[in-house]
Amino acid sequence: MNNSDKTSPSKPLRASAVPHWDIETDIAIVGFGGAGACAAIEAADAGATVQLFELASASGGSTALSSAEIYMGGNGGTPVQQACGYSDDTENMLNYLRACFGNQADEDKLRYYCENSIAHYQWLTGMGVPFKMSELKERAIMALTDDCLLYTGNEKAYPFPEHAKPIPRGHNLEIEGDNGGPLLMKLLTEAVEARENVTVHYESRALTLVQDDNDVVVGIVVRINQKEHYVKASKGVILCAGGFCMNEEMVRKYAPQFDCGLTPIGNPGDTGSGILMGMGAGGATINMHECFVSLPYYPPSSLTYGILVNDKGQRFINEDCYHGRVGYNALLQQRNSKRIYMITDVEGYGDYERMSYLGAQVAGTGDTIAELEGELELPSDSLQQTLESYNRNAAEGNDPLYHKSDAWLRPIEPPFVALDCTLGRGPFYPFFTLGGLDSLPTGEVLNADREVIPGLYAAGRTTAGIPRTAAGYASGMSVGDATFFGRMAGKAAAAR
């Protein structure tokens, strides 16, 4: 192969065609986000030499763009959980995650993650990651204080309390504002740079894998300074290159229901290149049709007292759910509904204009629900019947249709306000992908027969990890998954 040939990630190069090895190492890692950093640290600490290749000019990946809550618990609880008065049983945590993802869940990964979650907490603190022994009690998408522990999913929302005792597991770093991701990556980057057996290459694009005649992955081709370099990795290659939300063609092909004008969130390198490289080497993909999607209607938390309705004036969800579960169900509704509205009152509207991430516009107001119904052009009496039934039951602390927690139940009183939560009419609907390479908890990538592809590992959103649907997602699951299974991949590759 010469520089005039087009190198495709889905077409691995045969080792026999490599003219020479420019770099030789034990392990090559693609991607310097949370997964790649943790893989590099563990591999180096196990004695392996590591070459780490990052497309951007600095470390970070999507982890640095996140709030970096980390979902941890079980085993009696983390020190933070215990300090805040919670005892978290491992089976309870497992039961919750099983309820979140149903038959899409990977039982082996769930159990391995839950059983080793406390050890992961200790590993992170050993890297200097700070956690304050305090809890944020309010309903929030992220902790803007330096408090640590908070509910970040559907733990308290129906039907999940029927499967597991509600316990908060989101661990926010001890830093004010939405700055957890940058701090986490700063600390992990410093840990990587402190290890003499790790060499980092920035502005280096991984192009394709190298396999020998027995299909063992033995290296990778990377482009550095507009020149292709051949990297020999005697123990293997770890793909930590993110998901594919920035690749419109892949989203359209593999997750078509999310190809509808959502806003991709991630880093520019989330193009699916790592997944394509793995597929080219024979790796199987799973869960490619699923994405995280959100309707971030809180803060203010007071909007939770409102109700979400479709264009028939009907509710479709218990509004105390996590914003990802609500966004997922709102997206499903819009297959058959022209409009989605949040119906609230002046008290519920509260500080919306000052503190919301939603971006939804006021679609109508009214001193009576009939007036609002007319302004929204809903079927006659539809919203009136919905609100009359809701208010009557809410006054008694009940929600027989959708079982919203009584903590968020109260009658909605005039004057009324409606926010237009319809996709494409202003509100923010962010998304990222949840599918990728099929892998073992060790990070070993599997083929279609679920056989290990020797020398190939993956972690983070390049794989299908712990989170499998937006309907069961909780903030912190991706960063927890990426950092934990990045570590496992690094350890497994170093031991090969």
GIWO-V346670 format. One record per backbone hydrogen bond with DSSP energy under -1.0 kcal/mol. CO is the residue of the C=O (numbers start at 0). NH is the residue of the N-H. Records with the same first field share a line. If there is no record, write none. Layout:
BEGIN
CO: NH, NH
END
This chain:
BEGIN
1: 4
7: 10
12: 210
13: 16
14: 17
22: 231
24: 233
25: 234, 235
26: 50
27: 237
28: 52
29: 239
31: 59
32: 36
33: 37
34: 38
35: 39
36: 40
37: 41
38: 42
39: 43
40: 44
41: 45
42: 47
43: 46
48: 26
49: 198
50: 28
51: 200
52: 30
53: 203
55: 202
59: 63
62: 65
65: 180
69: 170
73: 76
77: 81
78: 82
79: 83
80: 85
81: 84
87: 75
88: 92
89: 93
90: 94
91: 95
92: 96
93: 97
94: 98
95: 99
96: 100
97: 101
100: 103
101: 104
105: 109
106: 110
107: 111
108: 112
109: 113
110: 114
111: 115
113: 116
115: 119
116: 120
117: 121
118: 122
119: 123
120: 124
121: 125
122: 126
123: 128
124: 127
129: 173
131: 133
133: 148
143: 176
147: 171
148: 135
149: 169
151: 474
153: 156
156: 159
158: 161
159: 162, 163
168: 71
169: 149
170: 69
172: 174
176: 178
178: 182
179: 183
180: 184
181: 185
182: 186
183: 187
184: 188
185: 189
186: 190
187: 191
188: 192
189: 193
191: 194
194: 197
196: 49
198: 51
200: 53
204: 222
207: 220
208: 12
209: 217, 218
210: 14
211: 214
215: 211
217: 232
218: 209
219: 230
220: 206, 207
221: 228
222: 204
223: 226
226: 223
228: 221
229: 21, 22
230: 219
231: 24
235: 27
236: 456
237: 29
238: 458
242: 271
243: 246
246: 250
247: 251
248: 252
249: 253
250: 254
254: 257
255: 258
257: 259
262: 430
266: 269
268: 270
269: 245
271: 275
272: 276
273: 277
274: 278
275: 279
276: 280
277: 282
278: 281
283: 437
285: 435
286: 289
289: 433
291: 431
294: 296
299: 302
300: 303
301: 304
302: 305
306: 342
308: 340
309: 312
313: 309
317: 320
321: 325
322: 294, 326
323: 327
324: 328
325: 329
326: 330
327: 331
328: 332
329: 333
331: 334
332: 335
339: 420
340: 308
341: 418
342: 306
343: 416
344: 348
345: 349
348: 351
350: 353, 354
351: 355
357: 427
360: 419
363: 417
365: 415
367: 371
368: 372
369: 373
370: 374
371: 375
372: 377
378: 381
380: 384
381: 385
382: 386
383: 387
384: 388
385: 389
386: 390
387: 391
388: 392
389: 393
390: 394
392: 395, 397
393: 396
398: 402
404: 407
405: 408
414: 345
415: 365
416: 343
417: 362, 363
418: 341
421: 424
428: 262
429: 293
430: 264
431: 291
435: 285
436: 463
437: 445
439: 442
442: 457
443: 439
444: 452
445: 283
446: 449
450: 446
452: 455
453: 216
454: 236
455: 444
456: 238
459: 462
461: 436
473: 476
475: 70, 479
476: 480
477: 481
478: 482
479: 483
480: 484
481: 485
482: 486
483: 487
484: 488
485: 489
486: 490
487: 491
488: 492
489: 493
490: 494
END
